Amino acid sequence: MKKRKIQFLTSMLMVVITFVAAGANGQQLKPLSSGYAPANGIKVYYEVYGKGEPIILLHGAFYTIGMNWGQLIPELSKTRKVIAIEMQGHGHTPFSERKLDITTLASDVEKVMDYLKIDRADVAGYSMGGSVAYQFAVQSPKRLRKLVIISSTYKTKGWLPEVNGAFKNFKPELFDNTPLKAGYDAVAPDKTKWRKFLRQMFDFSHVPFNVGDARIAKIAAPVLIISGDNDGLDKIELMKTYQLLGGGVSADLGPMPKSQLAIVPAQGHVSLMMQTPTILNYLANFLK
């Protein structure tokens, strides 16, 4: 049983690595500007691309900007000002002993906005970044125009049990000699912090979180949820989330909800992020 679990974890990690490596090759643009913003005792790295209405991109766990958004930034930045952030310990943002939680990470996003003098923006988050984006929406509602959640949830129970169980068995050595490690080494201010960063992330993943049904129901901004049909999210919980946001009604008998739900067929959690034309199409229609 233990051997099968290790094989499952290894196989899952290999899938992640394959798609991460492919995604990292997509980003060709150089940012118009980049730097560090002071945020709650740490400094958060950001990159800015393009001009227009601002959209903030929040990556998934263990990713860098290029790994997560490399395929999307060149297209998004043709019409938008894209601000991509690397969260605590990720990429260029230094490792910190500061406790890792989504409330603080969401506050970091607002601090970056303050530093860049951005009053209000669209926010898009993938996976861990989506959870942070949900938290940002409830604690900084006046700073949000529209919210995009890609393969993510606002509570631990939004994932299928096997997904939550898999994270409990991750080991640092599974990440050695992978593109994730290579991506970290390429940009991290202190490469010796890799193992400490992994342990901090594992500890973070073990702590249950829940932004709260009542708080989600009060989000006034339109929300676009994009999910793969087999991406590890509990689809019953996902539908409950959409209902909290005003969806799941018969629009033939009343007004169309301002929030939207897109289920992309034949996609897992990682492969969904590689469906660049599909995601861009959803974003273009929603972010008008």
C-alpha positions as CSV (number, residue, x, y, z in Angstrom):
1,M,0.0,0.0,0.0
2,K,2.8,2.4,1.0
3,K,4.7,1.6,-2.3
4,R,1.6,2.3,-4.4
5,K,1.1,5.6,-2.6
6,I,4.8,6.6,-3.3
7,Q,4.3,5.6,-7.0
8,F,1.2,7.7,-7.2
9,L,2.9,10.7,-5.7
10,T,5.9,10.3,-8.0
11,S,3.6,10.0,-11.1
12,M,1.6,13.0,-10.1
13,L,4.8,15.1,-9.6
14,M,6.1,14.0,-13.0
15,V,2.9,15.2,-14.6
16,V,3.4,18.6,-12.9
17,I,7.0,18.8,-13.9
18,T,6.2,18.0,-17.5
19,F,3.7,20.8,-17.9
20,V,5.8,23.2,-15.8
21,A,8.7,22.7,-18.2
22,A,6.5,23.3,-21.2
23,G,4.9,26.4,-19.7
24,A,8.2,28.0,-18.8
25,N,9.2,28.0,-22.4
26,G,6.3,30.1,-23.4
27,Q,7.3,33.5,-22.0
28,Q,9.3,35.5,-24.5
29,L,8.6,39.0,-23.4
30,K,10.8,41.0,-21.0
31,P,8.9,43.0,-18.4
32,L,8.5,46.8,-18.8
33,S,9.6,47.0,-15.2
34,S,10.2,44.7,-12.2
35,G,11.3,45.0,-8.6
36,Y,10.4,44.5,-5.0
37,A,7.6,45.9,-3.0
38,P,7.7,46.1,0.8
39,A,4.8,44.0,2.2
40,N,4.2,43.0,5.8
41,G,7.8,42.6,6.8
42,I,9.0,41.0,3.6
43,K,9.7,42.2,0.0
44,V,7.6,40.8,-2.8
45,Y,8.9,40.5,-6.3
46,Y,6.7,41.8,-9.2
47,E,6.9,42.2,-13.0
48,V,4.9,44.6,-15.1
49,Y,4.0,44.0,-18.7
50,G,1.9,46.0,-21.2
51,K,-0.4,49.0,-20.7
52,G,-4.1,49.4,-20.1
53,E,-6.4,48.3,-17.3
54,P,-4.5,46.4,-14.6
55,I,-4.8,42.7,-14.0
56,I,-2.8,41.0,-11.2
57,L,-1.7,37.3,-11.7
58,L,-1.2,35.0,-8.7
59,H,0.7,31.8,-9.3
60,G,0.2,28.3,-7.9
61,A,2.3,26.5,-5.3
62,F,6.1,26.1,-6.1
63,Y,5.7,28.0,-9.4
64,T,7.4,31.1,-10.6
65,I,5.8,33.8,-12.9
66,G,7.2,32.2,-16.0
67,M,6.3,28.6,-15.0
68,N,2.6,29.5,-14.3
69,W,1.9,32.4,-16.7
70,G,4.5,32.1,-19.4
71,Q,2.0,31.2,-22.1
72,L,-0.6,33.8,-21.2
73,I,1.4,37.0,-20.4
74,P,2.4,37.8,-24.0
75,E,-1.2,37.8,-25.1
76,L,-2.7,39.4,-22.1
77,S,-0.2,42.2,-22.2
78,K,-1.3,43.3,-25.7
79,T,-4.3,45.0,-24.2
80,R,-3.8,45.0,-20.4
81,K,-1.3,46.1,-17.8
82,V,-0.2,42.8,-16.4
83,I,1.2,42.7,-12.9
84,A,2.6,39.3,-12.0
85,I,3.6,38.6,-8.4
86,E,5.8,35.9,-6.9
87,M,4.6,35.1,-3.4
88,Q,6.6,34.5,-0.2
89,G,9.6,32.2,-0.8
90,H,8.7,31.7,-4.5
91,G,11.0,32.6,-7.4
92,H,12.7,36.0,-6.8
93,T,10.9,36.7,-3.5
94,P,13.2,35.7,-0.7
95,F,12.4,32.9,1.8
96,S,11.1,34.3,5.1
97,E,10.4,32.7,8.4
98,R,7.2,34.6,8.5
99,K,4.2,32.3,9.0
100,L,2.7,31.4,5.7
101,D,-1.1,31.9,5.5
102,I,-3.6,33.1,2.9
103,T,-4.7,36.1,4.9
104,T,-1.1,37.5,5.0
105,L,-0.5,36.6,1.4
106,A,-3.7,38.4,0.3
107,S,-2.5,41.4,2.3
108,D,0.8,41.2,0.4
109,V,-1.1,41.7,-2.8
110,E,-2.7,44.9,-1.5
111,K,0.7,46.1,-0.4
112,V,2.1,45.6,-3.9
113,M,-0.9,47.5,-5.3
114,D,-0.1,50.4,-2.9
115,Y,3.5,50.4,-3.9
116,L,2.6,50.5,-7.6
117,K,-0.1,53.0,-7.0
118,I,-2.9,50.8,-8.4
119,D,-6.2,51.6,-6.8
120,R,-8.3,48.8,-8.3
121,A,-7.5,45.8,-10.5
122,D,-8.8,42.5,-11.9
123,V,-7.2,39.6,-10.1
124,A,-6.6,36.1,-11.5
125,G,-5.3,33.3,-9.4
126,Y,-4.4,29.6,-10.2
127,S,-4.4,26.9,-7.6
128,M,-2.8,28.3,-4.4
129,G,-3.0,31.7,-6.1
130,G,-6.7,31.2,-6.5
131,S,-7.2,30.6,-2.8
132,V,-5.2,33.8,-2.1
133,A,-7.3,35.6,-4.6
134,Y,-10.5,34.5,-2.9
135,Q,-9.1,35.8,0.4
136,F,-8.1,39.1,-1.3
137,A,-11.7,39.5,-2.6
138,V,-13.2,39.3,0.9
139,Q,-10.6,41.4,2.8
140,S,-9.9,44.1,0.1
141,P,-13.2,44.3,-1.8
142,K,-12.7,48.0,-2.8
143,R,-9.5,47.1,-4.6
144,L,-11.1,44.4,-6.8
145,R,-12.9,44.9,-10.1
146,K,-13.3,41.3,-11.3
147,L,-12.0,38.0,-10.0
148,V,-10.8,35.0,-12.0
149,I,-10.3,31.7,-10.2
150,I,-8.6,28.9,-12.1
151,S,-8.7,25.4,-10.6
152,S,-8.9,26.5,-7.0
153,T,-11.1,26.7,-4.0
154,Y,-11.6,28.8,-0.9
155,K,-11.5,25.9,1.5
156,T,-9.6,22.7,2.1
157,K,-12.8,20.6,1.6
158,G,-13.1,22.0,-1.9
159,W,-10.5,19.5,-3.0
160,L,-11.2,15.8,-3.3
161,P,-10.0,13.8,-0.3
162,E,-7.3,12.0,-2.3
163,V,-5.8,15.4,-3.3
164,N,-5.6,16.5,0.3
165,G,-4.2,13.2,1.3
166,A,-1.5,13.3,-1.4
167,F,-0.1,16.6,-0.1
168,K,0.3,15.0,3.4
169,N,2.8,12.5,2.0
170,F,5.0,14.9,-0.1
171,K,8.7,14.6,0.7
172,P,11.4,17.2,-0.2
173,E,13.5,14.6,-2.1
174,L,10.7,14.1,-4.6
175,F,11.4,17.7,-5.8
176,D,15.2,17.2,-6.3
177,N,16.5,17.2,-9.9
178,T,13.3,18.6,-11.3
179,P,12.4,21.7,-13.4
180,L,10.8,23.1,-10.3
181,K,14.2,23.0,-8.5
182,A,15.9,24.3,-11.6
183,G,13.5,27.2,-11.8
184,Y,14.0,28.0,-8.2
185,D,17.8,27.9,-8.5
186,A,17.7,30.2,-11.6
187,V,16.1,33.1,-9.8
188,A,16.0,32.6,-6.0
189,P,18.1,35.2,-4.0
190,D,19.4,32.4,-1.8
191,K,19.4,28.9,-3.3
192,T,20.4,27.3,0.0
193,K,16.8,28.0,1.3
194,W,15.2,25.4,-1.1
195,R,14.6,22.7,1.5
196,K,13.4,25.2,4.1
197,F,11.0,26.6,1.5
198,L,9.7,23.1,0.7
199,R,9.1,22.3,4.4
200,Q,7.4,25.6,4.9
201,M,5.1,24.9,1.9
202,F,4.4,21.4,3.1
203,D,3.5,22.7,6.6
204,F,1.3,25.3,5.0
205,S,-0.6,22.7,2.9
206,H,-1.3,20.6,6.1
207,V,-3.2,23.4,7.8
208,P,-7.0,23.4,6.9
209,F,-8.3,26.7,5.6
210,N,-11.7,28.2,4.9
211,V,-12.4,31.7,3.8
212,G,-16.0,31.2,4.8
213,D,-19.3,30.6,2.9
214,A,-20.9,33.8,4.3
215,R,-17.9,35.9,3.2
216,I,-17.8,34.3,-0.3
217,A,-21.5,35.0,-0.7
218,K,-20.8,38.7,0.0
219,I,-18.3,39.1,-2.9
220,A,-19.8,41.9,-5.0
221,A,-17.4,41.7,-7.9
222,P,-18.2,39.4,-10.8
223,V,-16.3,36.1,-10.5
224,L,-15.2,33.7,-13.3
225,I,-14.5,30.2,-12.1
226,I,-12.5,28.0,-14.6
227,S,-12.1,24.3,-13.7
228,G,-11.0,21.2,-15.4
229,D,-13.6,18.4,-15.3
230,N,-11.1,16.2,-13.5
231,D,-8.8,18.7,-11.8
232,G,-9.1,17.4,-8.3
233,L,-11.8,19.9,-7.2
234,D,-14.9,18.4,-5.6
235,K,-17.5,19.4,-8.2
236,I,-20.3,19.3,-5.7
237,E,-18.5,21.9,-3.5
238,L,-17.6,23.8,-6.7
239,M,-21.3,24.1,-7.6
240,K,-22.1,25.2,-4.1
241,T,-19.4,27.9,-4.5
242,Y,-21.0,29.1,-7.7
243,Q,-24.4,29.2,-6.1
244,L,-23.0,31.4,-3.3
245,L,-21.9,33.7,-6.0
246,G,-25.4,33.9,-7.5
247,G,-25.0,31.2,-10.2
248,G,-26.7,27.9,-10.8
249,V,-30.1,29.4,-11.6
250,S,-32.4,29.1,-14.6
251,A,-31.4,32.2,-16.6
252,D,-34.4,31.6,-18.9
253,L,-36.7,32.5,-16.0
254,G,-34.6,35.4,-14.6
255,P,-31.5,37.6,-15.2
256,M,-28.2,36.0,-16.1
257,P,-25.8,35.9,-13.1
258,K,-22.9,38.3,-13.2
259,S,-20.5,35.5,-12.2
260,Q,-19.6,32.6,-14.6
261,L,-18.6,29.0,-14.3
262,A,-16.6,27.2,-17.0
263,I,-15.8,23.5,-16.9
264,V,-13.2,22.5,-19.4
265,P,-13.5,18.8,-20.5
266,A,-10.8,16.3,-20.4
267,Q,-8.5,18.4,-18.2
268,G,-6.7,17.8,-14.9
269,H,-5.4,20.4,-12.5
270,V,-2.0,21.0,-14.3
271,S,-3.1,20.3,-17.9
272,L,-5.9,22.9,-17.6
273,M,-3.3,25.7,-17.2
274,M,-1.8,24.7,-20.5
275,Q,-5.0,25.3,-22.5
276,T,-3.9,28.8,-23.4
277,P,-6.4,29.6,-26.2
278,T,-9.3,28.4,-24.1
279,I,-8.3,30.4,-21.1
280,L,-7.6,33.5,-23.1
281,N,-11.0,33.2,-24.7
282,Y,-12.8,33.0,-21.4
283,L,-10.8,35.9,-20.0
284,A,-11.4,38.1,-23.1
285,N,-15.2,37.7,-22.8
286,F,-15.3,38.1,-19.0
287,L,-12.9,41.0,-18.5
288,K,-14.6,43.4,-20.9
